[in-house]
Amino acid sequence: MCDAHASPAAEERPSRLRDGLVTLRRAAGYLGVSDKTVRRLVSARKLPSIRVGRVLRFQPADLFRFVEAWKE
């Protein structure tokens, strides 16, 4: 089934990143960096995150926008 409102870029996203919040480890894997680098990006306010207690979670759309913003 095809969503008429989905952007072409949405089809390129990995399916597991479209649903729910993403863990720190999965976010790091998607970005191709270490967990520590993701934490630094969050601390520098370059990567939006959601803190659930002491745990960081990420919205898939935020990860995708981050990657798109850094493309040359």
C-alpha positions as CSV (number, residue, x, y, z in Angstrom):
1,M,0.0,0.0,0.0
2,C,1.4,3.4,-0.9
3,D,0.7,6.5,1.1
4,A,-0.2,9.4,-1.3
5,H,1.1,11.9,1.3
6,A,4.5,10.3,1.9
7,S,7.4,12.2,0.6
8,P,9.9,10.3,-1.7
9,A,12.5,10.8,1.1
10,A,10.3,8.9,3.5
11,E,10.5,5.8,1.4
12,E,14.3,5.8,1.7
13,R,14.2,5.7,5.5
14,P,14.9,2.3,7.1
15,S,11.5,0.9,8.2
16,R,12.6,0.4,11.9
17,L,13.3,4.1,12.0
18,R,9.8,5.1,11.0
19,D,8.1,3.6,14.1
20,G,8.3,4.8,17.6
21,L,11.3,6.2,19.4
22,V,14.9,5.0,18.7
23,T,17.5,4.0,21.3
24,L,20.8,5.6,21.6
25,R,22.6,2.6,20.1
26,R,20.3,2.4,17.1
27,A,20.6,6.2,16.5
28,A,24.4,5.8,16.6
29,G,24.2,2.9,14.2
30,Y,22.0,4.8,11.8
31,L,24.3,7.8,11.9
32,G,27.4,5.6,11.6
33,V,29.0,7.1,14.8
34,S,29.7,5.9,18.3
35,D,27.3,6.2,21.3
36,K,29.7,8.8,22.8
37,T,29.5,10.9,19.6
38,V,25.7,10.9,19.7
39,R,25.8,12.0,23.4
40,R,28.2,14.9,22.4
41,L,25.8,15.9,19.6
42,V,22.9,16.0,22.1
43,S,25.0,18.0,24.6
44,A,25.9,20.5,22.0
45,R,22.2,20.7,21.0
46,K,23.0,19.7,17.5
47,L,20.8,16.6,17.7
48,P,17.3,16.7,19.3
49,S,16.5,14.0,21.8
50,I,13.9,13.0,24.3
51,R,15.1,12.1,27.8
52,V,13.0,9.3,29.4
53,G,14.3,9.3,33.0
54,R,18.1,8.8,32.5
55,V,17.7,7.3,29.1
56,L,18.0,9.1,25.7
57,R,15.6,8.4,22.9
58,F,15.3,9.9,19.4
59,Q,12.5,10.5,17.0
60,P,13.3,8.9,13.6
61,A,12.3,12.1,11.8
62,D,14.9,14.1,13.8
63,L,17.7,11.6,12.9
64,F,16.7,11.8,9.2
65,R,16.7,15.6,9.3
66,F,20.1,15.6,11.0
67,V,21.5,13.5,8.2
68,E,19.9,15.6,5.5
69,A,21.2,18.8,7.0
70,W,24.8,17.5,7.0
71,K,24.8,16.2,3.4
72,E,27.0,18.2,1.1
